[in-house]
């Protein structure tokens, strides 16, 4: 199985190389191809960028990293909260199944977001364990974490208040799923 440390260096290298090359006035497609070739030669992994997605392939497996997107990764077993923005996604194949990480953002109330995913997990036969954290000053819920598993899915849902957005209350959602075969 491809480990985090095995793809983080190529991932950082990809980002820096693409940023540098696009800043030099090189056309987008030419910079993508040059970056892919440079990374493949220097790391021994195969890299392919298509649109917002970057796929890194090695002898240990494949990882697909997706930037801002209109769609969830193919085969992702949960739906996005209606109106939530898909910020990024990652898909890997491992010995224990397919792994997904999807990051979303939403300005809907945290209790509505949590209820939606609690119901979605129950529909998948998962009885989620739920933990809530409250703001010490206001007492308002600012984070909700849910975990659970079935025979085919192991799911973690994290909903956390986005402290960087001071103008409007919003939340970051991380959906982490392992789907066994």
N, C-alpha and C positions, 0 to 999 in steps of 0.2 A: 504494500500500500504506500502511496506517495505521502510523505510526511510534510507537515507544515514547513519545517525548516528547509526541506528540499525544494520547495517552490517559492519561498519568500524572497530569496536573493534574485532568482530570475524575474520574479514579478516586479520587484523594485527596479531592477535593471531595465525591464521593458518600459516602465512608466517614465523613468529618467531619459532613456534613449528616445522614446517617441516625443517627449516634451522638447528635448533639445533639437531634434530634427525638424519638428514642425516650426519651432522658433527661428530656424535658419532659412525659412522660405522654401524648403523642399516640399513638393506636392505631397498631399496626404497619402496617396497610394504608394508613391515611391518611398516615402519615409517608413511606412509600414513594412514594405518588403525588405528594405535595408535593415531595419531594426530586427525583424524576424531572422534574417540570415546571420547578422552579427551575434544575436543571442544563441542561435543554434550552434554556431562555431565555437563560442566561448564557454558554453555550459553543457553541451551535449544533449540538450532537450530540444524538442521541436516545438515551435511557437507559431500559432496562426491567429491573426486578428481579423475578425469580420464584424464590421459595425462597432457596436459597443462591447462585443465579446472578445475575450482573449482566451485561447485554449493552449495549455501547456501539456505536452505529451512526453513521457519518459518511459523507460522500461518498467517502472513501478506502477504506472497508471496515468490517467488523464485528469486534468483539472480545468474547468471552464469558469472564468471570472467574467461576470457581466456587469457593465456599468448601468447607468440609468436606462430603464427599459419600459416598454409598454406591456410586456408580457412576463409571466413567471417562467422559470426554466421548464423545459419539456419534461413531463413526468412528475412534476412537483405535486404532491398529494393533497395540498390545501389550497384554498382560494385566497386571494388578497381581499382585505376588507374593502367594501365598495368605496371608491373615491380615494383610497390610499395610493400614495406614489411609491412605485418600486424604485428604490435608490440603488440597489446593487444585488447581485446574486453570485453564488459559487456552487458548482456541482463537482463532485469527485466520485469515482468508482473505487470501491475498496473490497477487500476480501469478505467483509461482513455486510456488504450491500452498497447502495447508492446513498451518498451524503449530500444534503442540500443545506445551504445557508442563504436566506433571503432577508434583506433589510428593506423595511418600508417606513414611510412617515405618514402621519395623519394628524389633522387638527380636531378630530372627533373626540368626545369625552372618553377618558380612559376606561370608565366602567362599561361603555358601549363596545369598545375595542376588546376588552377582556371577555365580555359576554359572548361576542361573536366567535372568538376562538375557543372558548370553553364549549360552546355548542358544536363547533366544527370537530373538535376532538371527540366529543361524545358520539357524534355521528360515525366516527371511525372506530368506535368500540373502545375508546380510551377514556378512563376515568382520571382526569387531571388532578394533580396536587397543586394547590394554589397558595401563593405567598404574596401578601401586600405590604408595601412599605409606605409610611406616611411622612409628610413634611413635618418636622418638629415644631415649627412656628405656627403654621396654619392648620395642621391636622389633616390636610387634603392628601389623598392617595397620589403618590408621584411615581410609583413603580408597581407592576404586577408581574409575577413570574409563575408560569405553569409548566409542569412536566408530567409526562405520562407515556405509557407504552402499551402496545398490543403485540400480537404475534408477528405482525409485519412492519410496524412503525414504532420508532422511538422519537418522541417529539418534545422540544423545549420551545416555549414562547416567552419572550421577554418584551415587556412594554414599559418604556422608561420616558419620563418627562424630558423634553428637549430643553435644557437650560439655556442653550445658546439663542433661542428665539424669545426675546423679551417682549416683542410686540403682540404676539398671539400665542396662546397656549397650544403646544403641539407635542406629539409623542413619536418616539422612534420605536419601531417594532423589529425584533429579530426572531425569525422563524428558523429553527434548526431541526432538521429531520434526517433520520437514518431509516432507509427503506430496505428491509431485507428481502431476499428473493425467494 
